[in-house]
Amino acid sequence: MSMVQTEKDYQNFIVDYLAKENGYIVHSDDDFNCVYAFDKTLLLFLFKAGCLVHFAMDLNYVTKKGGSSCL
């Protein structure tokens, strides 16, 4: 382990540790959409993986029952 001498070194150490030990995925800031507050690349990955199928079905159910379409 190298010496942590600055705040930036400490931040990099934490990100590297999370990526290596916990499966954390490091993305570019360019992938994050500030208006909608999500990571475009990760959202597309989740759609492709089918993880949001149940969420979409639940959202459809809420809007058809007269709930708000903006959750």
Helices and strands as residue ranges (DSSP letters): H 7-22, G 29-31, E 32-33, E 38-39, H 40-49, H 53-64
